[in-house]
Amino acid sequence: MTMHTVWVRLNAVVFFGLTVLLGLSCMAAVSKIGHSLYQQPVVHKLELKTLRSLKSHGGVDRALLSFDIHADMRPAFHWNIKQLFVYVVASYETESKKINQIVVWDKILEAVDPNKVIDMENVFVKYALVDQGDELRGKEVTLQLMWDHMPITGLLYMGEQSIETASTFSLPTEYQ
């Protein structure tokens, strides 16, 4: 009868530990699958404050604007969420493209941050609202808050403000 070497025993212990860790990670990910269906952030306000400019710039239309936002993101957090990537999307339709969605502002909320409520007024966009053609004038634009859940373990998933509660505004028909 031969004895197992130290390396064989170490291999068995390490891979048993990894298997247990994998099983616990899977159980942790599964434990919060339905959380986002029942615990949605509350968007109290997301609306245009000021349209600062609408210009033609190098063959593309570009709008610069500011908005007010008040959103309680606390319900989206649970023990398995590391951070939320929160962003405002401006969407509109043109004749050449049915769906146009542009991220105009973003923010990362980490689980360790004590304040998980976004309450800001007259926020200037980080990224301009740009149309790759010259079809932005006169369009109706919808501002909608969206977020990505980034868990400690498990799959990434998205959430978004209901389109019924999203705010809309119309851009002027002439450059300004």
matplotlib code that plots the C-alpha trace (Angstrom):
import matplotlib.pyplot as plt

x = [0.0, 1.4, 0.7, -0.4, 2.3, 1.9, 1.2, -1.7, -3.2, -2.6, -4.2, -7.3, -7.7, -7.2, -9.7, -12.2, -12.0, -12.4, -15.5, -17.0, -16.3, -17.9, -21.0, -21.3, -20.8, -23.6, -25.9, -25.2, -26.0, -29.2, -30.4, -31.0, -32.4, -35.8, -34.7, -34.6, -38.2, -39.6, -37.1, -36.9, -35.2, -37.6, -37.1, -38.8, -37.7, -35.6, -36.4, -34.8, -33.7, -32.1, -31.2, -27.9, -27.3, -28.3, -25.7, -24.3, -20.7, -18.7, -21.7, -23.4, -26.0, -25.0, -27.2, -25.9, -28.3, -28.7, -31.3, -32.6, -32.5, -33.8, -33.6, -33.5, -31.3, -31.3, -33.8, -31.5, -28.8, -28.6, -25.7, -24.5, -24.3, -20.8, -21.9, -24.5, -23.5, -26.2, -26.7, -29.2, -30.1, -31.5, -33.5, -35.2, -36.3, -35.2, -36.2, -32.9, -32.7, -35.6, -33.8, -31.2, -30.0, -27.2, -25.8, -25.5, -24.5, -23.3, -22.3, -21.0, -22.7, -20.7, -22.2, -19.9, -21.1, -23.5, -25.6, -27.4, -29.8, -29.0, -30.4, -28.9, -30.1, -29.0, -26.6, -24.7, -24.3, -21.0, -21.5, -23.2, -26.3, -24.9, -26.8, -24.4, -26.5, -28.3, -31.7, -31.7, -33.7, -37.4, -37.2, -38.9, -36.3, -37.0, -34.7, -34.6, -32.6, -31.0, -28.6, -26.4, -26.2, -22.6, -22.8, -19.9, -20.7, -23.2, -24.4, -24.6, -28.1, -29.7, -32.6, -34.4, -36.9, -40.4, -40.9, -44.2, -42.5, -39.7, -39.7, -39.8, -39.0, -38.9, -35.8, -36.2, -36.6, -33.8, -30.2, -29.5]
y = [0.0, 3.4, 6.7, 9.8, 12.4, 15.9, 17.3, 15.0, 15.8, 19.6, 19.4, 17.7, 20.2, 23.2, 22.0, 21.0, 24.6, 26.1, 23.9, 25.0, 28.7, 28.2, 26.7, 29.5, 32.1, 30.6, 30.4, 34.1, 35.1, 33.2, 34.5, 38.0, 37.2, 38.7, 41.6, 44.1, 43.2, 44.3, 46.9, 49.7, 53.1, 56.0, 58.8, 61.8, 64.3, 64.3, 67.2, 69.8, 72.9, 75.0, 74.4, 76.3, 75.9, 74.1, 74.5, 72.9, 71.9, 70.2, 68.8, 67.5, 69.0, 69.5, 70.5, 71.5, 71.5, 71.2, 69.3, 68.7, 65.3, 63.8, 60.0, 57.7, 54.8, 53.1, 50.4, 49.1, 48.2, 44.9, 43.0, 41.6, 45.0, 46.5, 49.6, 51.1, 52.9, 55.5, 57.4, 59.8, 58.8, 61.3, 59.5, 60.7, 59.6, 60.9, 60.1, 58.3, 56.4, 55.2, 54.8, 57.3, 57.0, 59.2, 59.1, 62.7, 62.2, 59.5, 58.8, 55.8, 55.1, 52.7, 50.6, 52.1, 55.7, 56.8, 59.0, 57.0, 59.7, 61.8, 65.3, 67.9, 71.0, 72.6, 69.8, 70.5, 67.5, 65.6, 64.5, 66.7, 65.6, 65.1, 63.9, 62.5, 64.2, 67.5, 66.1, 67.2, 70.5, 70.3, 66.8, 65.7, 64.3, 62.0, 62.0, 58.7, 57.5, 54.1, 52.1, 49.0, 46.8, 45.6, 42.7, 41.3, 37.9, 37.0, 38.5, 42.2, 43.5, 46.7, 48.7, 51.8, 54.4, 53.6, 55.3, 56.5, 58.6, 59.9, 63.6, 64.9, 68.3, 69.7, 71.2, 74.5, 74.3, 76.8, 76.9, 79.1]
z = [0.0, -1.0, 0.7, -1.1, -1.4, 0.2, -3.3, -4.0, -0.6, -1.1, -4.5, -3.0, -0.2, -2.6, -5.1, -2.5, -1.1, -4.6, -5.1, -1.8, -2.7, -6.2, -4.6, -2.0, -4.8, -6.8, -3.8, -3.1, -6.6, -6.7, -3.3, -4.7, -8.2, -7.5, -5.5, -8.4, -9.4, -6.0, -4.9, -7.4, -6.9, -6.7, -9.2, -7.8, -10.5, -13.7, -15.9, -18.2, -16.3, -19.1, -22.8, -23.0, -26.7, -29.9, -32.6, -35.7, -35.1, -37.8, -39.6, -36.5, -34.3, -30.7, -27.7, -24.3, -21.4, -17.7, -15.6, -12.1, -10.6, -7.4, -7.1, -4.1, -5.1, -1.6, -2.6, -5.3, -2.8, -0.9, 0.7, -2.7, -4.5, -4.7, -6.7, -9.0, -12.2, -12.6, -15.9, -17.6, -21.2, -23.7, -26.4, -29.6, -33.0, -36.4, -40.0, -40.7, -37.3, -35.4, -32.0, -30.8, -27.2, -25.8, -22.3, -21.1, -17.5, -15.2, -11.6, -9.6, -6.3, -4.1, -1.3, 1.2, 0.4, 3.2, 0.8, -1.8, -2.7, -5.8, -5.2, -7.6, -9.3, -12.5, -13.4, -16.6, -18.9, -18.9, -22.5, -25.1, -26.8, -30.3, -33.4, -36.1, -38.8, -38.7, -37.5, -33.8, -34.3, -33.4, -31.9, -28.8, -26.3, -23.4, -20.3, -18.5, -15.5, -15.9, -13.7, -13.8, -10.7, -10.1, -7.6, -5.5, -7.1, -9.8, -13.0, -13.9, -14.6, -15.6, -14.3, -15.6, -14.8, -16.1, -19.5, -18.2, -15.5, -17.8, -18.7, -22.2, -23.8, -27.3, -28.9, -30.8, -34.6, -35.1, -33.9, -30.8]

ax = plt.figure().add_subplot(projection="3d")
ax.plot(x, y, z, "-o")
ax.set_aspect("equal")
plt.show()
